[in-house]
């Protein structure tokens, strides 16, 4: 250090040589020595940095920064309570926009190493010098954005921020995010890409709540959705999707339900990019959707359904050349959603009869010994939730016979199988209201099943609730104005059901 202190401002090569040797040696010096000599070491380094900051030769500054970074990281937490120590890091931050590439790179390394050091972090996980660095960068960005030739300065500070922004206090994080989004409005594509890349890489590091609050995260997602770029600019679109997806991933970790509420609008913007027909953009779109599916969608059925609907629409004439990427997105969705959501989507789109012909319930009520293993019992609740426009005739011909045969055999079963099959046949009956919600063949099938329902309701008290629910849905469906024929069909059986309903009402009153 004495040799370095004695170098002249007119001897940049000698300064560089001594600094090079020091940056090799300093890594092996014990921390206790670096802490004891901290003030003198920093004073010498800072003085030499000022002397060489305007030199045409960048080597001295690069090696001096390297030494300073090691010295600063060796200091205990209490040293950072001093404003002068924190200001040193701010001075290094100013060199992140230096004309010499290696100087910029080394300055970024020093600032990032200091601010992300877990040893000297405060209780909230942030560094004491983070606020000073953040405010300085904020001022520099605002000044650069307000000047005509400030694009390069903006890009250089954005390059720094992508590695330290996740360690900024929440208020400052929000201000920096607003400034970054403001820079996105600049016409230069390089600035746009740098701004989006900065947000993306910052969010990749999963900022803690002390840096990125839930409220700011929500606002960030909304702001990014409003800044969707035109699909013609493939590079900007790719960076935009990356930033938006990573913002959703962060929000999912902090507050999943807030993320779920914002995902539908995000899906609409991203899936729409398939319509461009651009191979490169479609490939990036698939990768982004795969990330969102894996990190955000797999636990939420509504979001999965919304995405599947949008992907179905994306299989159109405009996107013919990139259908393979749309289909790959659907495949990833099915893989992540699991069997329940996947089969549920199939039930809604191709119908229960087609699905059950491929994945049958595997319940044999005619077996000599009834099995107590129901490998596909999970299908029943999936059907109950997803049945729509299902043919009522299918219930009459396939589901109802199984339930009736099981009921007739209950008396001959042992206690354990009897309990299992009692529950199973009731679950089959509970599918009836879903079949009656909007049946595709009401006019044809209701006359056939109505007498069966009347008899079942009259004979079995345990079936009254599912049958009454089914009748209520049939009546509601029949009263819709699009098909008066349904009213006539259902009305023809009113005289048969009314006495049963009145009898049930009077009987229940007498019991009360």
C-alpha positions in Angstrom: 0.0 0.0 0.0 2.9 2.3 0.7 4.2 1.7 -2.8 0.8 2.4 -4.3 0.5 5.6 -2.2 3.8 6.8 -3.6 2.9 6.5 -7.3 2.4 9.6 -9.3 -0.6 10.6 -11.3 1.6 10.7 -14.3 2.6 7.0 -13.9 -0.6 5.1 -14.8 1.4 2.0 -15.9 3.3 1.8 -12.6 0.1 2.3 -10.7 -1.5 -0.5 -12.7 1.4 -2.8 -12.0 1.3 -2.3 -8.3 -2.5 -2.5 -8.1 -2.4 -5.7 -10.1 0.0 -7.3 -7.5 -2.1 -6.0 -4.7 -5.3 -7.4 -6.1 -3.6 -10.8 -6.2 -2.2 -10.6 -2.6 -5.2 -8.9 -0.9 -7.4 -12.1 -1.3 -4.9 -14.0 0.9 -4.7 -11.3 3.6 -6.5 -12.2 6.9 -9.8 -10.3 7.5 -8.5 -9.1 10.8 -5.6 -7.2 9.0 -8.0 -5.7 6.4 -10.3 -4.6 9.2 -7.5 -3.0 11.3 -6.1 -1.2 8.2 -9.5 -0.3 6.8 -9.4 3.5 7.0 -5.9 3.9 5.7 -6.4 1.4 2.9 -9.7 2.9 1.7 -8.2 6.4 1.8 -5.3 5.4 -0.4 -7.5 3.4 -2.8 -10.1 6.2 -3.1 -7.4 8.8 -3.8 -5.8 6.7 -6.5 -9.2 6.0 -8.0 -9.9 9.7 -8.3 -6.5 10.3 -9.9 -7.0 7.6 -12.5 -10.7 8.1 -13.2 -10.0 10.3 -16.2 -7.0 8.5 -17.5 -7.0 7.0 -21.0 -5.6 3.8 -19.5 -8.3 1.8 -17.7 -6.1 -0.9 -16.1 -5.2 1.1 -12.9 -8.9 1.8 -12.1 -9.9 -1.8 -12.8 -7.3 -3.3 -10.4 -8.0 -0.6 -7.7 -11.7 -1.5 -7.8 -10.9 -5.1 -7.4 -8.8 -4.4 -4.3 -11.5 -2.2 -2.9 -14.2 -4.9 -3.4 -12.2 -7.4 -1.3 -11.5 -4.9 1.4 -15.1 -3.8 1.7 -16.4 -7.3 1.9 -14.0 -8.1 4.7 -15.5 -5.5 7.0 -17.9 -6.3 9.8 -21.5 -5.0 9.8 -20.9 -2.1 12.2 -18.6 -0.4 9.7 -21.5 0.1 7.4 -23.2 2.3 10.0 -20.8 5.0 8.9 -22.1 7.4 6.2 -18.5 7.8 4.8 -18.3 4.0 4.2 -21.6 3.9 2.5 -20.6 6.9 0.3 -17.6 4.9 -1.0 -20.0 2.4 -2.5 -22.0 5.2 -4.1 -18.8 6.5 -5.6 -18.0 3.1 -7.1 -21.6 3.1 -8.4 -20.8 6.2 -10.5 -18.1 4.2 -12.3 -20.7 1.7 -13.5 -21.3 4.2 -16.4 -17.6 4.7 -17.2 -16.4 4.7 -20.8 -14.0 1.8 -20.3 -15.8 -1.6 -20.4 -13.6 -3.3 -17.9 -14.0 -0.5 -15.4 -17.7 -0.7 -15.7 -17.7 -4.4 -15.3 -15.4 -4.3 -12.2 -17.5 -1.5 -10.6 -20.7 -3.6 -11.1 -19.0 -6.6 -9.5 -17.9 -4.6 -6.5 -21.4 -3.0 -5.9 -23.2 -6.3 -6.4 -20.8 -8.1 -4.1 -21.3 -5.6 -1.3 -25.0 -5.2 -1.6 -25.7 -8.9 -1.9 -23.4 -10.0 0.9 -25.5 -12.0 3.4 -22.9 -11.6 6.1 -23.2 -7.8 6.4 -26.9 -7.6 5.6 -29.3 -6.2 8.1 -32.1 -8.2 9.8 -34.5 -7.6 6.9 -31.9 -9.1 4.4 -31.0 -5.7 2.9 -27.7 -3.9 3.0 -27.2 -0.6 4.8 -25.6 0.9 1.6 -28.5 -0.1 -0.6 -30.5 3.0 -0.1 -27.7 5.3 -1.1 -26.9 3.3 -4.2 -30.5 3.1 -5.2 -31.1 6.9 -4.8 -28.0 7.6 -6.8 -29.0 5.3 -9.6 -32.5 6.7 -9.6 -31.2 10.2 -10.0 -28.8 9.2 -12.8 -31.6 7.3 -14.7 -34.0 10.3 -14.5 -31.2 12.6 -15.7 -30.3 10.3 -18.6 -33.9 9.8 -19.6 -34.4 13.5 -19.7 -31.4 14.1 -22.1 -31.2 13.4 -25.8 -27.9 11.4 -25.6 -28.6 9.5 -22.4 -29.5 6.1 -23.9 -26.2 4.5 -23.3 -26.0 5.8 -19.7 -29.5 4.5 -19.1 -28.5 1.0 -20.4 -25.4 0.9 -18.3 -27.2 1.7 -15.1 -29.9 -0.8 -15.9 -27.2 -3.4 -16.3 -26.1 -2.6 -12.8 -29.7 -2.6 -11.4 -30.5 -6.1 -12.7 -28.1 -7.5 -10.1 -28.9 -5.3 -7.1 -32.4 -4.0 -7.4 -33.8 -7.0 -5.5 -31.8 -5.7 -2.5 -33.4 -2.2 -2.5 -35.9 -1.1 0.2 -39.5 -1.4 -0.9 -40.1 2.3 -1.4 -37.0 2.7 -3.5 -37.8 -0.5 -5.4 -41.1 0.9 -6.4 -39.6 4.2 -7.6 -36.9 2.4 -9.6 -39.5 0.1 -11.2 -41.5 3.2 -12.2 -38.4 4.8 -13.7 -37.5 1.5 -15.6 -41.0 1.3 -17.0 -40.7 4.9 -18.0 -37.6 4.1 -19.9 -39.6 1.4 -21.8 -41.5 4.2 -23.5 -38.3 5.4 -25.2 -38.3 4.6 -28.9 -34.9 3.0 -28.9 -35.3 -0.9 -28.9 -32.0 -1.3 -27.1 -33.3 0.7 -24.1 -36.6 -1.2 -24.1 -34.8 -4.5 -24.1 -32.5 -3.4 -21.4 -35.3 -2.2 -19.2 -37.3 -5.4 -19.5 -34.2 -7.5 -19.0 -33.4 -5.6 -15.9 -36.9 -6.3 -14.4 -36.7 -9.9 -15.5 -33.3 -10.7 -13.9 -34.2 -8.7 -10.8 -37.4 -10.7 -10.4 -35.6 -14.0 -11.1 -33.8 -13.4 -7.8 -37.1 -13.5 -5.9 -37.0 -10.2 -4.0 -38.1 -10.5 -0.4 -41.1 -8.7 1.0 -38.8 -6.0 2.4 -37.8 -5.1 -1.2 -40.9 -6.1 -3.3 -44.2 -5.8 -1.5 -47.3 -7.7 -2.7 -48.9 -4.3 -3.6 -46.0 -3.3 -5.7 -45.8 -6.7 -7.3 -49.5 -6.5 -8.4 -49.0 -3.0 -9.8 -45.9 -4.2 -11.7 -47.9 -7.0 -13.3 -50.7 -4.6 -14.3 -48.2 -2.0 -15.7 -46.5 -4.6 -17.8 -49.7 -5.9 -19.2 -50.6 -2.3 -20.3 -47.2 -2.0 -22.0 -47.6 -5.0 -24.3 -45.4 -4.3 -27.4 -46.5 -5.0 -31.0 -45.8 -8.5 -32.2 -43.7 -7.2 -35.1 -40.9 -6.4 -32.7 -40.0 -10.0 -31.8 -37.0 -9.2 -29.6 -38.9 -6.7 -27.4 -41.8 -9.0 -27.2 -39.6 -11.8 -26.0 -38.1 -9.6 -23.2 -41.6 -8.3 -22.3 -43.0 -11.8 -21.9 -40.0 -12.9 -19.8 -40.5 -9.9 -17.4 -44.2 -10.4 -17.2 -43.9 -14.1 -16.5 -41.3 -13.6 -13.8 -43.5 -11.0 -12.2 -46.3 -13.6 -12.0 -43.9 -16.2 -10.5 -42.9 -13.7 -7.8 -46.5 -12.9 -7.0 -47.5 -16.6 -6.9 -44.9 -17.1 -4.1 -46.1 -14.1 -2.2 -49.9 -14.2 -2.8 -51.2 -16.9 -5.1 -54.8 -15.6 -5.2 -53.7 -12.2 -6.4 -51.7 -13.9 -9.1 -54.7 -16.0 -10.2 -56.9 -13.0 -10.6 -54.4 -11.4 -12.9 -53.5 -14.4 -15.0 -56.5 -14.4 -17.4 -55.6 -11.0 -18.9 -51.9 -12.1 -19.1 -52.9 -15.3 -20.9 -55.0 -13.3 -23.5 -52.0 -11.1 -24.3 -49.4 -13.8 -24.6 -51.5 -16.5 -26.4 -52.6 -13.8 -28.9 -48.9 -13.7 -30.1 -49.4 -17.1 -31.7 -51.6 -15.3 -34.3 -48.5 -13.6 -35.7 -47.4 -16.8 -37.3 -43.7 -16.0 -36.5 -41.8 -19.2 -35.7 -39.2 -17.5 -33.4 -41.8 -15.6 -31.5 -44.1 -18.7 -31.2 -41.2 -20.7 -29.7 -40.5 -18.0 -27.1 -44.3 -17.8 -26.4 -44.4 -21.5 -25.7 -41.4 -21.3 -23.4 -43.0 -18.5 -21.4 -46.3 -20.3 -21.2 -44.5 -23.4 -20.0 -42.9 -21.5 -17.2 -46.2 -19.9 -16.1 -47.9 -23.2 -16.2 -45.3 -24.9 -14.2 -45.0 -22.1 -11.5 -48.4 -20.5 -11.4 -51.2 -22.5 -13.0 -50.9 -26.1 -11.9 -52.7 -25.4 -8.5 -55.6 -23.4 -10.0 -58.2 -25.1 -12.1 -59.9 -21.9 -13.3 -56.7 -20.5 -14.7 -56.0 -23.9 -16.4 -59.4 -23.8 -18.0 -59.0 -20.3 -19.2 -55.6 -21.0 -20.7 -56.9 -24.1 -22.5 -59.8 -22.2 -24.0 -57.4 -19.5 -25.3 -55.1 -22.2 -26.7 -58.0 -23.8 -28.5 -58.8 -20.5 -30.1 -55.2 -20.0 -31.1 -55.5 -23.0 -33.4 -56.8 -20.8 -36.2 -55.9 -19.9 -39.8 -53.5 -17.1 -38.8 -51.4 -19.4 -36.6 -51.3 -22.4 -38.9 -47.5 -22.3 -39.3 -46.9 -22.4 -35.6 -49.6 -24.9 -34.5 -46.9 -27.2 -33.2 -46.0 -24.7 -30.5 -49.7 -24.2 -29.6 -50.1 -27.9 -29.3 -47.0 -28.2 -27.2 -48.4 -25.6 -24.9 -51.5 -27.6 -24.5 -49.5 -30.7 -23.8 -47.5 -28.9 -21.0 -50.8 -27.7 -19.5 -52.2 -31.2 -19.4 -49.0 -32.5 -17.9 -48.9 -29.9 -15.2 -52.6 -29.9 -14.5 -52.8 -33.6 -13.6 -55.4 -36.2 -14.4 -58.3 -34.4 -12.8 -58.1 -31.2 -14.7 -57.1 -32.9 -17.9 -60.0 -35.3 -17.9 -62.3 -32.5 -16.8 -61.3 -30.5 -19.8 -61.9 -33.5 -22.0 -65.3 -34.1 -20.5 -66.3 -30.5 -21.3 -65.0 -30.4 -24.8 -65.6 -33.9 -26.2 -68.3 -35.2 -23.8 -68.6 -37.7 -21.1 -69.5 -40.7 -23.3 -66.4 -40.3 -25.4 -64.1 -39.9 -22.4 -65.7 -42.9 -20.5 -65.3 -45.0 -23.6 -61.6 -44.5 -23.3 -61.3 -44.3 -19.5 -64.2 -46.4 -18.1 -65.1 -46.4 -14.5 -64.2 -50.1 -14.2 -67.1 -50.9 -11.9 -68.6 -54.3 -12.5 -71.8 -54.8 -10.5 -72.3 -58.3 -12.0 -69.0 -59.7 -10.6 -69.4 -62.7 -8.3 -67.2 -61.0 -5.7 -67.4 -57.2 -5.7 -64.0 -55.6 -5.6 -63.2 -53.1 -2.9 -60.5 -51.4 -5.0 -61.8 -48.5 -7.0 -58.8 -47.3 -9.0 -60.9 -44.8 -11.0 -63.2 -43.5 -8.3 -61.6 -40.1 -8.8 -63.5 -39.9 -12.1 -66.8 -39.5 -10.4 -66.2 -36.1 -8.8 -64.4 -34.9 -12.0 -67.6 -35.8 -14.0 -69.9 -34.1 -11.5 -68.0 -30.8 -11.8 -67.4 -30.8 -15.6 -70.5 -32.3 -17.1 -72.1 -29.9 -19.5 -74.6 -30.5 -22.4 -74.3 -34.2 -21.6 -76.8 -36.6 -23.0 -79.3 -37.7 -20.4 -79.7 -41.0 -22.2 -76.1 -41.9 -21.2 -77.0 -41.6 -17.6 -80.1 -43.8 -18.1 -78.2 -46.5 -20.1 -74.8 -46.6 -18.4 -74.7 -44.9 -15.0 -78.2 -45.7 -13.6 -78.0 -49.5 -14.2 -74.7 -49.7 -12.3 -76.2 -47.8 -9.3 -79.4 -49.9 -9.3 -77.5 -53.3 -9.5 -75.2 -52.2 -6.7 -78.1 -51.2 -4.5 -79.8 -54.5 -4.9 -76.7 -56.4 -3.8 -76.0 -54.3 -0.7 -77.9 -56.6 1.6 -75.7 -59.6 0.7 -72.4 -57.8 1.4 -70.2 -57.8 4.5 -70.2 -54.6 6.6 -67.0 -53.1 5.1 -67.8 -53.6 1.4 -71.4 -52.7 2.1 -70.3 -49.2 3.4 -68.1 -48.7 0.4 -70.7 -49.7 -2.2 -73.4 -47.7 -0.4 -71.3 -44.6 -0.8 -70.4 -45.5 -4.4 -74.0 -45.9 -5.6 -74.9 -42.6 -4.0 -72.0 -40.9 -5.8 -73.4 -42.3 -9.0 -76.8 -41.0 -8.3 -75.3 -37.6 -7.5 -74.2 -37.3 -11.1 -77.8 -37.0 -12.1 -78.2 -33.2 -11.4 -75.1 -32.5 -13.5 -76.6 -34.5 -16.4 -79.8 -32.6 -16.0 -78.1 -29.2 -15.9 -78.3 -28.7 -19.7 -78.9 -32.1 -21.3 -78.5 -32.2 -25.1 -81.3 -34.7 -25.5 -83.9 -33.6 -23.0 -86.9 -33.8 -25.4 -86.1 -37.4 -26.2 -84.7 -38.8 -23.0 -86.7 -37.1 -20.2 -89.9 -39.1 -21.1 -87.9 -42.3 -20.6 -86.2 -41.4 -17.3 -89.1 -39.4 -15.7 -91.0 -42.6 -14.5 -87.8 -44.0 -13.0 -87.2 -40.8 -11.1 -90.7 -40.7 -9.8 -90.5 -44.3 -8.6 -87.1 -43.9 -7.0 -88.2 -40.7 -5.2 -91.3 -42.5 -3.9 -89.4 -45.6 -2.7 -86.1 -44.3 -1.4 -85.7 -41.4 1.0 -82.0 -41.2 0.4 -82.4 -40.3 -3.2 -84.8 -37.5 -2.7 -82.2 -34.7 -2.6 -80.3 -35.6 -5.8 -83.5 -36.3 -7.7 -85.1 -33.0 -6.5 -81.9 -31.1 -7.5 -82.1 -32.8 -10.9 -85.7 -31.9 -11.4 -85.0 -28.3 -10.4 -82.3 -28.1 -13.0 -84.5 -29.7 -15.7 -87.2 -27.1 -15.0 -84.7 -24.2 -15.1 -83.3 -25.5 -18.4 -86.7 -26.1 -19.9 -87.8 -22.5 -19.1 -85.1 -21.0 -21.2 -86.6 -19.1 -24.2 -84.6 -20.8 -27.0 -86.7 -24.0 -27.2 -90.4 -24.0 -26.3 -90.6 -27.7 -27.1 -88.7 -28.5 -23.8 -91.5 -26.8 -21.8 -94.1 -29.0 -23.4 -92.1 -32.2 -22.7 -91.3 -31.4 -19.1 -94.8 -29.9 -18.5 -96.4 -33.2 -19.6 -95.0 -34.9 -16.5 -95.8 -32.2 -14.1 -99.1 -33.9 -13.2 -97.1 -37.0 -12.2 -94.5 -35.3 -10.0 -96.8 -32.8 -8.3 -98.6 -35.4 -6.1 -95.3 -36.8 -5.1 -93.9 -33.4 -4.2 -97.1 -32.5 -2.2 -97.0 -35.8 -0.4 -93.3 -35.2 0.5 -94.2 -31.8 1.8 -97.1 -32.9 4.0 -95.2 -35.9 5.3 -92.2 -33.7 6.3 -94.6 -31.3 8.1 -96.2 -34.1 10.0 -92.8 -35.4 11.0 -91.9 -32.0 12.3 
